[in-house]
Amino acid sequence: MSIASTSMIQIIPRSRRGVELMLLIIAIAVSVGAYVNIGLTVQDKVPASTGYYAAGIGLLALIAHLALRYRAPYADPVLLPCAVLLNGLGVAMIHRVDLGLQAAAEAAGREPRGPAAPQQITWTAVGIILFLVVILVIRDHRRLQALTYTAGLAGLVLLILPLVPGLGVDINGARIWVRLAGMSFQPGEFAKLCLVVFFAGYLVVKRDVLTLAGHRFLGLDLPRARDLGPILIAWGVSLGVLIFEKDLGSSLLFFGLFLFLLYVATERAGWLLIGGLLFAGGALFAYSTFGHVQKRVADWQDPFQEVGGQVSNALMGQAWGGVLGRGLGQGRPEILGFYGQSDFIISSFAEELGLTGMIAIILVFTLIVERGLRTALGCRDIFGKLLATGLAMSFAVQVFVIVGGVTGLIPLTGLATPFMALGGTSLVANWAIVALLLRISDQARRPQTPAAPVSDDTIAMAVQKQ
Amino acid sequence: MNSAIRRLAVAAIILMLALMANSTYLQAFRANDLNGRNDNRRVRDAQFSVDRGAILVGSTPVAQSKPSNDRFEFQRSYPDQIATAYAPVTGFYSYLYGRAGVELTYNSELNGSDPSLAFRRVVDVLTNRRQQGASVSLTLNAAAQLAAYSGLSGKKGAVVAIEPKTGKVLALASRPSYNPNDLASHDLDKVGATWKKLNEDKTKPLSNRAIKELYPPGSTFKLVTAAAALSSGKYNPDSKVRSPAFLELPQTTVGLVNEDRKNCGGSDNATLTVALRYSCNTAFGTIGLDLGADALREQAEKFGFGERQLPELGAAASRFPADPNAPQTAQSAIGQFDVQATPLQMAMVSAGIANGGDVMKPYLVQNVKTADLKTVSETKPESLHQAVSPEVASKLTQMMVDVVENGTGKAGRINGVQVAGKTGTAQTSPERPPFAWFTAFAPANDPQVAVAVMIEDANVPRTDIAGGTLAAPIAKKVMEAVLGQ
């Protein structure tokens, strides 16, 4: 290890499982409270499904907690409660919009669509099962390093899957869905996971050559042309995603993640500069070439020029919420229809919980990201550092892109709000990501075995003495 | 590596802070703006479900909200027999087509969202009472309004009556009209059909002829010309004015003729009083040429031309042409060429003369009161301009009394009350019938009401159209209603 290890943070090894349990109970109480509140406001009664919901969220969370106690006792105590809170609130809001859509359908004399909340609870269960699998099966995240190229290949295949005729389907203008045996899922959500594993594994091997070879130009260390290969490939792939699948959000996410990891691996800002220029070039090209990109930008600049547009509608919903919100069950999130529980669920929260609730939710996401990056800081191996950074930053980028789009900060691109938005694939994939982060954090926070032959610190001191 | 991760951590926090800042801007600062949008369904639905305040004439509601058992909790309703009579004032309150009239301009008071009602709202929340809007009391006189509306029956036209001392609008009627209940209905399909029908109707029932449409005022404008003449100091009511049967105009071969194609009351040099009595075009053409366009325009503006009145309803601004040449000035002096006025404006001319030359700012809303009858705002009378001196006003009044007693305005006479008035018949094009006008006030010695009547079309033979015969009887009924006769 390099001298940089001296700056590695010291974590006093304490398991903190009790703290996690306390936080979990709070998260479950808030979620179930929200669910009951919605029932009381909209239907004047405690919803009959409260038991199912409480069991779904509560039991699953407790099972996950027990798995951590058993297999990853030193894991970060904040991540799981944050994820449970977001997931629980998400299901409550999906239920809320279900009720709103039902009422609207009845008022219009239409047959109401089936409720989506039970689906989401089922998917939560699947997500927790995957969480358990990750925690129980992957005993050491470093084993994933062996799968570097397999993961890369899997990621690419998953990315291309929606383009396969007969398999992929166009939904709302983006071709990011695959329908198989009556079930549809978004392979991109898992591609994200695979690609982060690939990026991390690849960069562990290549970081030296990417770091050391290069020329200084304008105060920046620029890499050699032939070392630009990987970044160009990443750029190309993300551009392909944008062009062929019309998926701006994922394209930005993949490219961003690769760039962040490249920067962390090499600590050279030159990569960020080159990446930024490539991204700007790609964006400019996309804007000048594709109608759907131009439309997104136009809708962003003036959301109200599009009559009945979702963004303008969402903005009005958020304004209607104001600072303190309309109150759970007292807004009109169903005006956005199905989008009020999927892409635009964050706007539904802003409407009913107000700016206050919105900031609280963003803070919970921030907590997940920062705990993830802290895990990366504390991690002792480079692969783990890169992996944790990638996974944490994937939340950051995703939240920024979708929340920024819904609130009108940046052009809207379709990404799921992690843990909250209706959609099985995304939920399950995010649970897997949190499981991985917890697995790495367990490694990072675990007391170092005294039997370790030479610790990093010893090497560092040895180097300094010379 | 760790320093790079730390930088990323800072970058991530910056991204999240940007989201929070943007949300704060949106939900705390931009919210009012977005909530005020017409296409905002949430706000519209919520407002449609509010217990909206009433619009009152005296103690009678002309618009009120009644509980309704459908998806909106209240139904806006306008009392059936009088809904059409009050429509130009109340306007309508529609889910699909927004609002008009007082329903529009006093919307925030009526629905209770106005800042002036903030305290009331807090009390409602604390006492767990439903938000109730404030009620708006109009200055209208119910008897005068209904007299005006029924007087216009079968005609196209408008009536405006004003209390000269204060500027209170006592009557404001326009026909043909519409029933605002049809637009306030919760049956949105029916509302859509009604809206389409009203907009396609060639008689334009949605247009407010009393204040929003401009018409040539014809001879009623001679009051303004006479006012300018007397104010100039060059004329008094006995001054002789050249008034031949045919007045040649400079720079042109056409000229002005009097209505009967004869000279003025048997004289080629009639007095100003006689000229007004018989509404002689050649005499007032002569005065117009003598005073010039600027003097006429100045006088017109002192009566309120060029300004929008009644912000409650957004009246159109009447106008005197910008830069007429000599013959155009002569024509303008008799209310032709490009002089354009609303019935409201002509009522203001009479009201100004009635009030000793002081034109009061017209207003339509007397006060706004909360549901528990606390006054939120009260309109105070306000002077607009001193249009003429009290001496000139009194001379004009005498001349107008003469018009009604001895001249063209005999149809406006009221038993036992001295009426001052002026008729008008305005030609526009040969294809359409002339506009019949009458403006008056009464009693002449202590004016209680000033009125202007304009008939655009009455389905009578062209030769029968004259302000005196067609418009004066309606004005008479309205004045009688105000005077309680």
Interface residues (C-beta under 8 A of the other chain):
Chain A: S2 A4 S7 M8 I9 A107 F260 Y263 V264 A265 E267 F304 L315 M316 G317 Q318 A319 W320 G321 G322 V323 G331 R332 I335 A350 G354 L355 M358 I359 I362 L363 F365 T366 V369 E370 L373 R374 A376 L377 I382 K385 T389 A392 M393 A396 V399 F400 V403 G404 T407 G408 L409
Chain B: M1 N2 S3 A4 I5 R6 L8 A9 A12 I13 L15 M16 A18 L19 M20 N22 S23 T24 L26 Q27 A28 R30 A31 N32 D33 L34 N35 R37 D39 N40 R41 R42 V43 D45 R71
